[in-house]
Amino acid sequence: MKKNTSKLLCALSLSCIVLLCACSLEKKLGKINKKIEYFESSGQYYKAIPIAQQGLDIALRIYTENDQRLAIYLDNMGVLYLKLGNHRLSEKYFLQSIQVWENAVGNKDPKIARTYVNIAKLYVKMNRYKAAENILLLALSIYESENKSANEEVADATNELGYLYKITGKNKEALQYFNKTLKIWQESIGTDNIKLAPLYNNMGVISDITENNKDAERYFLKALSLRKKYLKPTDPVLAISLTNLGNFYFKQGNNKKSLNLLIEATDIYKQAEDENNLFFASATKTLGKIYFQKNDLQKAEVMFEHAMEIYRNLQGYNSEENAITLENIAQLYAKRKEIEKAEITFKQALAIKKEIFGSYHPKTLATIEKMAKFYRQVGHMGQAVKLERRLKLSKE
């Protein structure tokens, strides 16, 4: 009897020790979580990673492989690696998280939908657009089945789906999902929140592409207003809004507004030493076009050359933007009567367009049309007629 009692007391003591250890480790997890949140919110993802790994190691010790709390720590690792651009490790942790979620709550619970949205964001970054679309639609169907149609998690999914459709050229669908996101966010965080600025910007870009000029201007102005209110005057993100609005006004023929906005934008990029980006290149290229129209060809050339250098650094030689900028430079040479340089530069632009799109794509034919016009203007009638025949055959 005494022997059995002793064994029972020993077992109870061990259980108490295990429970105390588990409680101690869970308290430690609480402190770790606060550190992760701090470093992540301040963009210090490299510092967050080793701390998040500590948290995961503890979670693996105290939770079973089917415990949804473990899935949360795996998901955290996936998010951090996604933000650092490590797609391989990000996918690894997201897939592990999904496996745990499925074992813990099944594959139709709103909790797993959050991880579905995260891995869809990863697949968008990896250009796996179809996989991302299918996963996002699955996540939304889960939310809808649970009558969760208007909360932050749903808005995260609709916003990402809108972005996916935007970059894949499905403008109607993109605007549809962006509007859903806007409605949810306006109800949850109000209309005066910096979080709305990127959404307004995306909606402005789509409206601009679809030539809905009134909406495009309205959305770009809203994005700019919020960023001016909440960001520092030297923040490069503010320069993005200035660039978009400046480019929009240029297309509308309002060169005065465009010039002021784009000069302000490029000044911000220069102050922030953040010139090697596509927005700065876009602003610089448009400034070149404005100076070209003002017949200030020296300034125009400087702008075009600077933009072209950035496009080549970021996108390589055979990029559409490089070809477009070469066309701008060719037209500048033609205006200066530098005929040979203009012809060579036009041919470089055409070669890139052919490489990217093929010989009969509308964008390639547009370059051929510009070259034909150039040859006529400089009196090279044989070359002009030859290209015009090509254009005529392409339309038959």
C-alpha positions in Angstrom: 0.0 0.0 0.0 2.8 2.4 1.0 4.6 1.4 -2.2 1.6 2.2 -4.4 1.1 5.5 -2.6 4.7 6.5 -3.1 4.4 5.8 -6.8 1.2 7.8 -7.1 2.8 10.7 -5.3 5.9 10.5 -7.5 3.6 10.5 -10.6 1.7 13.5 -9.3 5.0 15.3 -8.6 6.2 14.7 -12.1 2.9 15.9 -13.5 3.1 19.1 -11.5 6.7 19.7 -12.6 5.6 19.2 -16.3 2.7 21.6 -15.8 4.9 24.2 -14.1 7.4 23.9 -16.9 4.7 24.3 -19.5 3.3 27.3 -17.7 6.8 28.8 -17.4 7.4 28.3 -21.1 4.0 29.8 -22.1 4.9 32.9 -20.1 8.2 33.0 -22.0 6.2 32.7 -25.2 4.2 35.7 -24.2 7.3 37.8 -23.8 8.7 36.5 -27.1 5.5 37.4 -28.9 5.8 41.0 -27.7 9.3 41.2 -29.0 8.3 39.8 -32.4 5.4 42.2 -32.7 7.8 45.1 -31.9 10.5 44.2 -34.4 7.9 43.3 -37.1 5.9 46.6 -36.7 9.2 48.6 -37.0 10.3 46.6 -40.1 13.2 44.9 -38.4 12.4 41.5 -39.8 16.0 40.2 -39.5 15.9 40.8 -35.8 12.4 39.2 -35.5 13.4 36.0 -37.2 15.7 34.5 -34.5 13.2 35.5 -31.8 10.3 33.9 -33.8 12.4 30.8 -34.1 12.8 30.6 -30.3 9.1 30.9 -30.0 8.6 28.1 -32.6 11.1 25.9 -30.8 9.2 26.3 -27.5 5.8 25.7 -29.2 7.1 22.5 -30.7 8.1 21.3 -27.1 4.8 22.1 -25.4 2.2 21.7 -28.1 1.2 18.6 -30.0 1.6 18.4 -33.8 -2.2 18.9 -34.1 -2.4 21.9 -31.8 -3.6 25.1 -33.6 -1.3 27.2 -31.4 1.6 25.5 -33.1 0.1 26.5 -36.5 0.2 30.2 -35.5 4.0 30.1 -34.8 4.6 28.3 -38.1 2.5 30.9 -39.9 4.5 33.7 -38.1 7.7 32.3 -39.5 6.2 32.1 -43.0 5.1 35.8 -42.8 8.6 37.0 -41.7 10.4 35.1 -44.4 7.9 36.4 -47.0 8.7 40.0 -45.9 12.4 39.2 -46.2 11.9 37.8 -49.7 13.0 34.2 -48.8 10.3 32.5 -50.8 11.5 28.9 -50.2 11.5 29.1 -46.4 8.3 31.1 -46.4 6.5 28.4 -48.4 7.9 25.7 -46.2 6.5 27.2 -43.0 3.1 28.1 -44.6 2.6 24.6 -45.8 3.5 23.2 -42.4 1.1 25.6 -40.8 -1.7 24.6 -43.2 -1.0 20.9 -42.4 -1.4 21.6 -38.6 -4.5 23.7 -39.2 -6.1 20.9 -41.2 -5.4 18.4 -38.5 -6.6 20.7 -35.8 -9.8 22.3 -37.2 -10.2 21.0 -40.8 -9.8 22.8 -44.1 -13.0 24.9 -43.9 -12.4 26.9 -40.7 -11.9 30.7 -40.9 -8.6 30.2 -38.9 -7.0 28.3 -41.8 -8.3 30.9 -44.3 -5.8 33.4 -42.8 -2.9 31.2 -43.7 -4.4 30.5 -47.1 -4.3 34.3 -47.7 -0.7 34.5 -46.6 0.5 31.7 -48.9 -1.5 33.3 -51.7 0.5 36.5 -51.1 3.7 34.5 -51.4 2.5 32.9 -54.7 1.7 36.4 -56.1 5.4 37.3 -55.3 6.5 34.1 -57.1 4.3 34.9 -60.2 2.2 31.8 -59.5 -0.9 33.8 -60.2 -3.3 30.9 -60.9 -2.4 29.1 -57.7 -2.8 32.4 -55.8 -6.2 33.2 -57.3 -7.5 29.7 -56.5 -6.4 29.9 -52.9 -7.7 33.4 -52.4 -11.1 32.4 -53.8 -11.1 29.4 -51.5 -10.4 31.6 -48.5 -13.2 33.9 -49.4 -15.6 31.0 -49.8 -14.7 29.9 -46.3 -15.3 33.3 -44.8 -18.7 33.5 -46.7 -19.8 30.1 -45.5 -19.1 31.3 -41.9 -21.0 34.5 -42.5 -17.8 36.5 -42.1 -18.3 38.9 -45.0 -17.1 42.2 -43.5 -14.1 42.0 -41.3 -10.3 42.8 -41.5 -9.4 39.2 -42.6 -11.9 39.3 -45.4 -10.6 42.7 -46.5 -7.1 41.3 -46.5 -8.2 38.6 -48.9 -10.3 40.9 -51.2 -7.5 43.5 -51.3 -4.9 40.8 -52.3 -7.3 39.4 -55.0 -7.8 43.0 -56.3 -4.0 43.4 -56.5 -3.6 40.1 -58.3 -6.2 41.0 -60.9 -4.6 44.4 -61.3 -1.1 43.1 -62.1 -2.6 40.4 -64.4 -4.6 43.0 -66.4 -8.1 42.0 -65.2 -9.1 45.6 -64.4 -12.8 45.1 -64.0 -12.4 42.3 -61.5 -9.6 44.2 -59.7 -11.8 47.3 -59.2 -14.7 45.0 -58.0 -12.5 43.5 -55.2 -10.9 46.8 -54.4 -14.3 48.4 -53.9 -15.2 45.5 -51.5 -12.1 46.2 -49.6 -12.8 49.9 -49.4 -16.3 49.4 -48.1 -15.0 47.1 -45.3 -12.2 49.3 -44.3 -14.3 52.5 -44.3 -16.7 50.8 -41.9 -13.9 49.4 -39.6 -11.2 52.1 -39.6 -13.0 55.1 -41.0 -12.3 57.3 -44.0 -9.3 59.2 -42.5 -6.7 56.4 -42.2 -3.3 56.1 -44.0 -4.1 52.4 -44.6 -6.5 53.5 -47.3 -3.9 55.4 -49.3 -2.4 52.4 -51.2 -5.9 51.2 -52.0 -6.9 54.5 -53.4 -3.7 54.5 -55.4 -4.4 51.1 -56.9 -7.9 52.2 -57.8 -6.6 55.3 -59.4 -4.1 53.3 -61.5 -6.9 51.0 -62.8 -9.2 54.0 -63.5 -6.4 55.6 -65.4 -5.8 52.5 -67.5 -9.5 52.2 -68.3 -9.6 56.0 -69.1 -12.1 56.7 -66.4 -10.4 60.0 -65.8 -12.7 61.5 -63.3 -12.4 58.6 -60.9 -8.6 58.3 -61.6 -8.0 61.9 -60.5 -10.3 61.5 -57.5 -8.6 58.4 -56.2 -5.1 59.7 -56.8 -6.0 62.9 -54.9 -7.4 61.0 -52.0 -4.2 58.9 -51.8 -2.0 62.0 -51.9 -4.1 63.8 -49.3 -3.8 61.0 -46.8 -0.1 60.6 -47.4 0.6 64.3 -47.1 -1.3 64.3 -43.8 0.3 61.2 -42.2 3.8 60.9 -43.8 6.9 63.0 -43.5 7.4 65.4 -46.4 10.6 63.5 -47.3 9.0 60.0 -47.4 9.5 58.2 -50.7 6.0 56.7 -50.4 4.6 60.3 -50.7 6.6 60.6 -53.9 4.8 57.6 -55.3 1.5 59.5 -55.1 3.0 62.6 -56.5 4.4 60.6 -59.4 1.1 58.9 -60.2 -0.8 62.1 -60.2 1.9 63.9 -62.2 1.8 61.2 -64.8 -2.0 61.4 -64.9 -2.0 65.2 -65.5 0.6 64.8 -68.3 -1.7 62.4 -70.1 -4.5 64.9 -69.7 -2.3 67.6 -71.3 -2.0 69.6 -68.1 1.8 70.0 -68.2 2.0 72.8 -65.6 0.4 70.6 -62.8 2.4 67.6 -64.0 5.7 69.5 -64.0 5.2 70.8 -60.4 4.2 67.4 -59.0 7.0 65.5 -60.7 9.7 67.9 -59.7 8.5 67.6 -56.1 8.5 63.8 -56.4 12.0 63.6 -57.8 13.3 66.0 -55.2 11.9 63.7 -52.4 13.5 60.6 -54.0 16.9 62.4 -54.2 16.7 63.6 -50.6 15.9 60.0 -49.5 18.7 58.7 -51.8 16.1 56.4 -53.3 16.6 57.1 -57.0 17.1 53.5 -58.2 13.4 52.6 -58.4 10.7 52.4 -61.1 8.7 55.3 -59.8 11.6 57.7 -60.0 12.4 56.4 -63.5 8.7 57.0 -64.5 8.7 60.5 -63.1 12.0 61.3 -64.8 10.8 60.0 -68.1 7.7 62.1 -68.0 9.7 65.1 -67.1 11.8 64.4 -70.2 8.6 64.4 -72.3 7.5 67.7 -70.8 10.9 69.3 -71.5 10.8 67.8 -75.0 7.4 69.5 -75.7 8.9 72.8 -74.3 11.8 72.3 -76.8 14.3 72.2 -73.9 16.1 69.3 -75.5 19.1 69.4 -73.3 17.1 68.9 -70.1 14.9 66.3 -71.9 17.9 64.2 -72.9 19.3 64.2 -69.4 16.0 63.0 -68.1 15.6 60.3 -70.7 19.1 59.0 -70.2 18.6 58.9 -66.4 15.3 57.0 -66.8 16.8 54.5 -69.3 19.8 53.8 -66.9 17.4 52.9 -64.1 15.2 50.7 -66.4 18.2 48.8 -67.6 19.5 48.4 -64.0 16.2 47.1 -62.7 14.6 45.3 -65.7 17.5 44.5 -68.0 18.1 45.7 -71.6 15.2 43.8 -73.2 12.4 45.5 -71.3 9.4 47.4 -72.7 10.3 50.5 -70.7 13.8 50.6 -72.1 12.4 50.3 -75.6 9.9 53.2 -74.9 12.6 55.4 -73.5 14.8 54.6 -76.6 11.9 55.8 -78.8 11.8 59.0 -76.8 15.5 59.5 -77.3 15.3 58.7 -81.0 12.6 61.4 -81.4 14.8 63.8 -79.6 17.7 63.1 -82.0 15.3 63.5 -84.9 14.2 66.9 -83.6 17.9 67.9 -83.3 18.5 66.7 -86.9 20.9 64.0 -85.7 19.5 61.6 -88.3 21.9 58.8 -88.1 21.7 58.6 -84.2 17.9 58.8 -84.4 17.8 55.9 -86.9 20.1 53.7 -84.9 18.1 54.4 -81.7 14.8 53.6 -83.4 16.2 50.3 -84.6 17.4 49.4 -81.1 13.8 50.1 -79.7 12.3 48.0 -82.5 14.6 45.1 -81.9 13.6 45.0 -78.2 9.9 45.2 -79.1 10.3 42.3 -81.6 12.1 40.3 -79.0 9.4 40.8 -76.3 6.2 40.9 -78.3 7.0 39.5 -81.8 6.9 41.2 -85.2 3.1 41.8 -85.5 2.1 42.8 -82.0 0.4 46.2 -81.8 3.2 47.6 -79.6 5.8 46.5 -82.2 3.7 48.0 -85.0 3.4 51.3 -83.1 7.2 51.6 -83.2 7.3 50.8 -86.9 4.7 53.5 -87.5 6.9 56.0 -85.6 9.9 55.0 -87.7 8.0 55.3 -91.0 6.9 58.8 -89.9 10.5 59.7 -89.1 11.8 58.5 -92.5 9.2 60.6 -94.3 10.2 63.7 -92.2 13.9 63.3 -93.1 13.2 62.5 -96.8 14.1 58.8 -96.7 11.1 57.9 -98.8 12.2 54.4 -99.7 12.5 53.3 -96.1 9.2 55.0 -95.2 7.3 53.2 -98.0 8.8 49.9 -97.0 7.7 50.2 -93.4 4.2 51.5 -94.5 3.8 48.4 -96.6 4.6 46.2 -93.6 2.0 48.1 -91.6 -0.6 47.7 -94.3 0.0 43.9 -94.6 -0.3 43.5 -90.9 -3.8 44.9 -91.0 -5.0 42.6 -93.8 
